[in-house]
Amino acid sequence: MKQHVVVYKKLPEDLLQRLRDEFEVTCFETVNAGNRAQFQAALATAQGIIGASLPIGNDLLEAAPLLKIASTVSVGVDNFDLDYFRKRGLMLAHTPGVLNEATADAIFSLILASARRVVELAEFVKAGKWKGSIGESLFGVNVHGKTLGMLGMGRIGGAVARRAHHGFGMKIVYHNTRPNPEAEASLAATYVTRDELFQQADFVCPMLPLTAQTERTIGAREFGLMKPSAIFINASRGRIVDEAALIEALQRKTIYGAGLDVFEQEPLPADSPLLQLPNVVALPHIGSATHETRRAMAELAVDNLIAGLRGAQPVHLAV
């Protein structure tokens, strides 16, 4: 009898066929209030699940007594209770590595767009307001030669720092759970304390996972340490930031601006004060959103799932 797989995100048809060739497959392109009961019912006979962008609470997992593995089409695993997985002996696979470069590209686009006010000035032109040479009130700030502060120097942080150092001659300061000798050797990066990073950097870029320890770890105190000319960039997780404190810092010009790809609530509510601020560039969580990268993530997630259900160890296990 074939094992049962529940898919809760649209997958490329050829990858879905790979699953159908080996398993019984039940598909949900999305899960919402209208089909949540059917989704939970499908979990009752599932040995594997695969998808993304859906919190998989322990109540859902309790409804899946046969489950062996969950494969998420993401590098982040904050939609799952890792302790529960450990307690039950379940595998949780994810997709690190394949999205590093695309995400670093998106982060650097936020750095450039925020510093040079690209979105604001593009809208200025589209609105027919460009009547002559712009004045100082619309000037931006330099990126080249400035100091980039990386709060977290893992794979994606290193990719961002590489662009900054080699492409823009930026000085790199970083704070990490442990020093990164490779970054120090190849990027002339300097390890600093957390407070020193906020004080020294012209661009502060956290690359932190969302955990109980990191939730709202950046707030009014940290923004108060930053230079008035500094820009805050966040493309990791929205909830590592106290968003109300960020809004206040931007409104009061405690900091110069922000480039954001992630938010406390996603999608970002249309009435969010962030959308009213000219010194904010806001993107709809597009860090890995290229055709090539999302394809690679889906392939890796399917590979992980198949390996786990065949009794092998997936290449990338979070638990």
VOTIBA-500908 format. One record per residue (C-alpha): residue number from 0; residue in one letter; x, y, z. Coordinates in Angstrom, 3 decimals. Layout:
N
> NUM,A,X,Y,Z .
...
END
This chain:
319
> 0,M,0.000,0.000,0.000 .
> 1,K,1.355,3.426,-0.971 .
> 2,Q,2.240,5.955,1.692 .
> 3,H,0.078,9.074,1.786 .
> 4,V,1.450,12.581,1.215 .
> 5,V,-0.482,15.800,1.816 .
> 6,V,0.659,18.804,-0.239 .
> 7,Y,-0.402,22.237,1.028 .
> 8,K,1.278,24.524,-1.515 .
> 9,K,1.108,24.576,-5.304 .
> 10,L,4.084,22.642,-6.693 .
> 11,P,5.352,22.480,-10.291 .
> 12,E,3.458,19.750,-12.123 .
> 13,D,6.527,17.603,-12.815 .
> 14,L,7.481,17.622,-9.141 .
> 15,L,3.933,16.759,-8.172 .
> 16,Q,4.075,13.872,-10.625 .
> 17,R,7.238,12.578,-8.942 .
> 18,L,5.257,12.338,-5.745 .
> 19,R,2.255,10.737,-7.457 .
> 20,D,4.499,8.095,-9.032 .
> 21,E,5.441,6.817,-5.597 .
> 22,F,2.781,7.933,-3.133 .
> 23,E,-0.905,8.596,-2.756 .
> 24,V,-1.134,12.395,-2.920 .
> 25,T,-3.777,14.809,-1.635 .
> 26,C,-3.308,18.418,-2.761 .
> 27,F,-4.378,21.732,-1.270 .
> 28,E,-3.090,24.779,-3.165 .
> 29,T,-3.866,26.800,-0.058 .
> 30,V,-5.387,26.117,3.354 .
> 31,N,-7.959,28.511,4.775 .
> 32,A,-11.045,28.548,6.966 .
> 33,G,-13.093,27.084,4.147 .
> 34,N,-11.044,23.899,3.753 .
> 35,R,-9.180,23.569,7.033 .
> 36,A,-11.446,20.724,8.179 .
> 37,Q,-10.741,18.784,4.970 .
> 38,F,-7.027,19.451,5.380 .
> 39,Q,-7.075,18.149,8.938 .
> 40,A,-9.048,15.078,7.837 .
> 41,A,-6.448,14.343,5.151 .
> 42,L,-3.686,14.456,7.760 .
> 43,A,-5.240,11.478,9.555 .
> 44,T,-3.651,9.036,7.085 .
> 45,A,-0.593,11.075,6.039 .
> 46,Q,2.959,9.821,6.454 .
> 47,G,4.389,12.976,4.895 .
> 48,I,3.406,16.605,4.378 .
> 49,I,4.983,19.263,2.160 .
> 50,G,4.230,22.956,1.734 .
> 51,A,4.995,26.448,2.997 .
> 52,S,3.572,29.665,4.452 .
> 53,L,1.194,27.895,6.840 .
> 54,P,1.640,27.583,10.608 .
> 55,I,1.461,23.860,11.334 .
> 56,G,0.365,23.838,14.954 .
> 57,N,0.565,20.884,17.275 .
> 58,D,-3.207,20.468,17.023 .
> 59,L,-2.803,19.647,13.340 .
> 60,L,0.115,17.333,14.020 .
> 61,E,-1.882,15.501,16.680 .
> 62,A,-4.388,14.757,13.908 .
> 63,A,-1.606,13.001,11.968 .
> 64,P,-0.716,9.893,13.999 .
> 65,L,1.099,8.214,11.081 .
> 66,L,3.270,11.213,10.224 .
> 67,K,6.998,10.603,9.668 .
> 68,I,8.220,13.796,8.023 .
> 69,A,7.222,17.387,7.278 .
> 70,S,9.103,19.044,4.412 .
> 71,T,8.846,22.817,4.251 .
> 72,V,9.580,24.767,1.071 .
> 73,S,11.508,27.372,3.061 .
> 74,V,14.677,27.803,5.048 .
> 75,G,12.800,29.187,8.067 .
> 76,V,11.092,26.694,10.360 .
> 77,D,9.231,29.086,12.676 .
> 78,N,5.884,27.684,11.489 .
> 79,F,6.615,24.528,13.503 .
> 80,D,7.157,23.657,17.168 .
> 81,L,10.598,22.064,17.044 .
> 82,D,10.335,20.671,20.554 .
> 83,Y,7.161,18.834,19.550 .
> 84,F,8.970,17.298,16.569 .
> 85,R,11.784,16.139,18.818 .
> 86,K,9.372,14.727,21.368 .
> 87,R,7.514,12.707,18.734 .
> 88,G,10.633,11.740,16.829 .
> 89,L,9.400,13.395,13.624 .
> 90,M,11.658,14.691,10.886 .
> 91,L,11.429,18.327,9.781 .
> 92,A,13.254,19.072,6.527 .
> 93,H,13.866,22.528,5.056 .
> 94,T,15.652,24.188,2.118 .
> 95,P,18.742,26.183,3.139 .
> 96,G,21.451,27.107,0.675 .
> 97,V,19.531,27.304,-2.587 .
> 98,L,18.005,30.688,-1.740 .
> 99,N,21.129,32.430,-0.418 .
> 100,E,22.049,34.421,-3.500 .
> 101,A,18.526,35.464,-4.507 .
> 102,T,17.796,36.642,-0.967 .
> 103,A,21.080,38.533,-0.801 .
> 104,D,20.200,40.228,-4.104 .
> 105,A,16.849,41.317,-2.667 .
> 106,I,18.474,42.619,0.509 .
> 107,F,20.997,44.636,-1.428 .
> 108,S,18.228,46.054,-3.587 .
> 109,L,16.630,47.311,-0.366 .
> 110,I,19.914,48.911,0.678 .
> 111,L,20.239,50.731,-2.646 .
> 112,A,16.572,51.663,-2.961 .
> 113,S,16.411,53.019,0.587 .
> 114,A,19.622,54.996,0.337 .
> 115,R,18.904,56.518,-3.074 .
> 116,R,15.132,56.878,-2.484 .
> 117,V,14.481,54.925,-5.669 .
> 118,V,10.825,54.051,-5.075 .
> 119,E,9.889,57.493,-3.802 .
> 120,L,11.566,59.263,-6.729 .
> 121,A,10.216,56.837,-9.320 .
> 122,E,6.711,57.685,-8.087 .
> 123,F,7.674,61.384,-8.172 .
> 124,V,8.462,61.053,-11.887 .
> 125,K,5.352,58.964,-12.648 .
> 126,A,3.190,61.584,-10.945 .
> 127,G,4.479,64.229,-13.366 .
> 128,K,6.226,66.212,-10.614 .
> 129,W,9.651,66.251,-12.262 .
> 130,K,9.885,69.776,-13.658 .
> 131,G,13.623,70.380,-13.402 .
> 132,S,16.739,69.477,-11.452 .
> 133,I,15.777,68.107,-8.055 .
> 134,G,16.840,69.978,-4.956 .
> 135,E,18.544,68.810,-1.776 .
> 136,S,15.221,67.829,-0.233 .
> 137,L,15.147,64.845,-2.597 .
> 138,F,18.804,63.849,-2.346 .
> 139,G,19.727,60.403,-1.061 .
> 140,V,22.843,59.108,0.662 .
> 141,N,25.855,57.170,-0.561 .
> 142,V,26.154,53.405,-0.253 .
> 143,H,29.745,52.927,-1.421 .
> 144,G,32.325,53.272,1.322 .
> 145,K,29.771,53.164,4.128 .
> 146,T,29.627,50.684,7.033 .
> 147,L,27.321,47.671,6.850 .
> 148,G,26.376,46.054,10.152 .
> 149,M,25.329,42.409,9.856 .
> 150,L,23.497,41.117,12.916 .
> 151,G,24.064,37.460,12.076 .
> 152,M,26.784,36.261,9.698 .
> 153,G,25.520,32.971,8.343 .
> 154,R,25.155,31.936,4.709 .
> 155,I,22.814,34.744,3.626 .
> 156,G,24.528,37.348,5.800 .
> 157,G,27.851,36.380,4.268 .
> 158,A,26.403,36.707,0.755 .
> 159,V,25.126,40.215,1.540 .
> 160,A,28.466,41.204,3.076 .
> 161,R,30.333,39.873,0.021 .
> 162,R,28.295,42.141,-2.267 .
> 163,A,28.859,45.079,0.041 .
> 164,H,32.611,44.614,0.483 .
> 165,H,33.674,43.582,-3.004 .
> 166,G,31.067,45.515,-4.982 .
> 167,F,30.718,48.723,-2.986 .
> 168,G,33.892,48.958,-0.899 .
> 169,M,31.870,48.908,2.295 .
> 170,K,33.347,48.281,5.714 .
> 171,I,31.750,45.237,7.341 .
> 172,V,31.059,44.971,11.064 .
> 173,Y,29.131,42.032,12.410 .
> 174,H,27.776,40.390,15.528 .
> 175,N,27.133,36.672,15.606 .
> 176,T,26.681,33.824,18.049 .
> 177,R,30.361,33.136,17.413 .
> 178,P,33.126,34.847,15.408 .
> 179,N,33.307,33.989,11.708 .
> 180,P,37.006,33.699,10.771 .
> 181,E,36.191,33.130,7.088 .
> 182,A,34.273,36.416,6.857 .
> 183,E,37.044,38.205,8.692 .
> 184,A,39.674,36.856,6.292 .
> 185,S,37.796,37.280,3.000 .
> 186,L,35.750,40.411,3.751 .
> 187,A,37.908,42.213,6.318 .
> 188,A,34.869,41.945,8.580 .
> 189,T,35.226,43.084,12.189 .
> 190,Y,33.466,41.348,15.061 .
> 191,V,31.827,43.900,17.397 .
> 192,T,29.412,43.816,20.296 .
> 193,R,25.719,44.075,19.549 .
> 194,D,25.541,47.664,20.822 .
> 195,E,28.653,48.652,18.872 .
> 196,L,27.049,47.338,15.698 .
> 197,F,23.983,49.537,16.108 .
> 198,Q,26.168,52.523,16.964 .
> 199,Q,28.683,52.164,14.121 .
> 200,A,26.698,50.925,11.130 .
> 201,D,25.284,53.122,8.393 .
> 202,F,23.102,50.187,7.359 .
> 203,V,21.898,47.725,10.011 .
> 204,C,20.857,44.385,8.548 .
> 205,P,19.654,41.647,10.931 .
> 206,M,19.738,38.089,9.613 .
> 207,L,18.173,36.288,12.568 .
> 208,P,15.811,33.322,12.768 .
> 209,L,12.576,33.862,14.663 .
> 210,T,12.812,32.148,18.041 .
> 211,A,11.569,32.854,21.535 .
> 212,Q,14.923,34.563,22.169 .
> 213,T,14.901,36.764,19.053 .
> 214,E,11.240,37.832,19.000 .
> 215,R,11.094,41.650,19.258 .
> 216,T,14.783,41.690,20.099 .
> 217,I,15.205,44.962,18.178 .
> 218,G,13.230,47.845,19.626 .
> 219,A,13.338,51.425,20.832 .
> 220,R,16.652,50.975,22.642 .
> 221,E,18.396,49.666,19.534 .
> 222,F,16.951,52.329,17.243 .
> 223,G,18.082,54.916,19.759 .
> 224,L,21.655,53.639,19.426 .
> 225,M,21.656,54.060,15.641 .
> 226,K,22.948,57.132,13.824 .
> 227,P,20.268,59.584,12.638 .
> 228,S,21.684,58.972,9.148 .
> 229,A,21.455,55.164,9.408 .
> 230,I,19.079,52.894,7.511 .
> 231,F,17.485,49.748,8.923 .
> 232,I,17.110,46.784,6.557 .
> 233,N,15.066,43.699,7.452 .
> 234,A,14.477,40.692,5.217 .
> 235,S,14.739,37.970,7.861 .
> 236,R,11.565,37.838,9.982 .
> 237,G,9.238,40.694,10.844 .
> 238,R,8.641,39.651,14.416 .
> 239,I,12.285,40.035,15.436 .
> 240,V,11.464,43.770,15.453 .
> 241,D,9.165,45.779,17.691 .
> 242,E,7.317,47.295,14.739 .
> 243,A,5.696,50.055,16.776 .
> 244,A,9.142,51.175,17.934 .
> 245,L,10.414,51.108,14.349 .
> 246,I,7.494,53.238,13.173 .
> 247,E,8.163,55.765,15.942 .
> 248,A,11.875,55.889,15.084 .
> 249,L,11.028,56.560,11.432 .
> 250,Q,8.359,59.153,12.210 .
> 251,R,10.650,61.026,14.596 .
> 252,K,13.608,60.641,12.220 .
> 253,T,15.581,58.894,14.927 .
> 254,I,16.874,56.929,11.923 .
> 255,Y,17.019,57.971,8.266 .
> 256,G,14.907,55.220,6.754 .
> 257,A,14.095,51.540,6.414 .
> 258,G,13.981,48.887,3.724 .
> 259,L,11.626,46.087,4.713 .
> 260,D,10.665,42.779,3.127 .
> 261,V,9.093,41.273,6.264 .
> 262,F,6.581,42.514,8.831 .
> 263,E,4.906,41.551,12.104 .
> 264,Q,1.710,40.804,10.187 .
> 265,E,1.781,39.562,6.603 .
> 266,P,0.320,40.649,4.289 .
> 267,L,1.000,44.123,5.669 .
> 268,P,-2.344,45.788,6.527 .
> 269,A,-3.301,48.566,4.133 .
> 270,D,-3.664,50.978,7.070 .
> 271,S,-0.145,50.340,8.421 .
> 272,P,1.649,53.614,9.250 .
> 273,L,4.680,52.173,7.447 .
> 274,L,2.879,52.712,4.139 .
> 275,Q,2.432,56.403,4.867 .
> 276,L,6.124,57.075,5.447 .
> 277,P,8.206,58.310,2.488 .
> 278,N,11.407,57.005,4.117 .
> 279,V,10.243,53.367,3.945 .
> 280,V,10.661,50.911,1.088 .
> 281,A,8.242,48.028,1.673 .
> 282,L,8.274,44.798,-0.341 .
> 283,P,5.860,41.820,-0.150 .
> 284,H,8.287,39.227,1.322 .
> 285,I,10.087,38.559,-1.963 .
> 286,G,13.499,37.492,-0.625 .
> 287,S,13.580,34.176,-2.500 .
> 288,A,10.911,35.046,-5.065 .
> 289,T,12.607,34.361,-8.375 .
> 290,H,11.490,31.660,-10.789 .
> 291,E,14.825,29.870,-10.553 .
> 292,T,15.116,29.973,-6.772 .
> 293,R,11.558,28.936,-5.972 .
> 294,R,11.959,26.033,-8.415 .
> 295,A,15.182,24.954,-6.686 .
> 296,M,13.510,25.197,-3.279 .
> 297,A,10.575,23.068,-4.402 .
> 298,E,12.914,20.449,-5.889 .
> 299,L,14.927,20.258,-2.682 .
> 300,A,11.792,20.021,-0.547 .
> 301,V,10.481,17.147,-2.691 .
> 302,D,13.871,15.404,-2.532 .
> 303,N,13.854,15.779,1.252 .
> 304,L,10.345,14.355,1.540 .
> 305,I,11.010,11.370,-0.708 .
> 306,A,14.234,10.525,1.127 .
> 307,G,12.493,10.634,4.502 .
> 308,L,9.605,8.440,3.372 .
> 309,R,12.018,5.929,1.836 .
> 310,G,13.699,5.564,5.208 .
> 311,A,16.798,7.602,4.362 .
> 312,Q,17.963,10.800,6.028 .
> 313,P,17.109,13.943,4.043 .
> 314,V,20.031,16.183,3.118 .
> 315,H,18.680,19.128,5.104 .
> 316,L,17.054,18.348,8.439 .
> 317,A,16.116,21.096,10.907 .
> 318,V,15.082,18.368,13.398 .
END
